[in-house]
């Protein structure tokens, strides 16, 4: 079963380029911490997955088969949260924080490091393909959505969420944002950004929060932050 495809009728590339001018890799974690807290989550697990998934090569998922940043919190999306994300790019919504929903706030920062953010929650997955180079290539759509009844068709891609806590054998009660890291290719003239989120930058996050863990005390709900890496061989190291 193919994903449900949808449209957002603006010039996406220009719009996203303007959006991420206000964000850098230094602000992404802070935005996700605030989002999780606003959603009522009590924990956020940030995973730098260094693995490559060759089983996705040659498929429509090939561009997201490479190292990714995954951010998992223990709150769930509801219908209005999904709607807010999909409305995020509407031109009249950019500066209206109340219209972007509890998860929409700061989500735009994801484009500082990725071209293809995806969101997995409440037995639904959204893949935003704003550049129309992967699942929306050759269509007028800018995102795809899969519901649980069609998950069997995307098993290999779903496996890439397991490093962040997805387990198909139990009810999924969390939200995972998967941000495949933008790769610097030979001729790197990217339409959105030339910034690449390196593992060294992730380690800077680890150092900052190790030294400033007490900042969590100022949040309403979030009281646990974990930063971890998944090495190329699948081994987990908690920083």
Buried (B, 14 or more C-beta within 10 A) or exposed (E): EEBBBBEBEEEBEEBBBEBBEEBBBEEBBBBBBBBBBBBBBBBBBBBBBBBEBEBBEEBBBEBBBBBBBBBBBBBBBBEEBBEBBBBBBBEEBBEEEEBBBBBBBBBBBBBBBBBBBBBBBBBBBBBBBBBBEBBBEEEEBBBBBBEEEBBEEBEEBBBBBBBBBBEEEEEBEBBBBBBBBBEEEEEEEBEBBEBBBBEEBBBBBBEBBEEEEEEBEEBEBBEEBEBBBBEEEEEEEEB
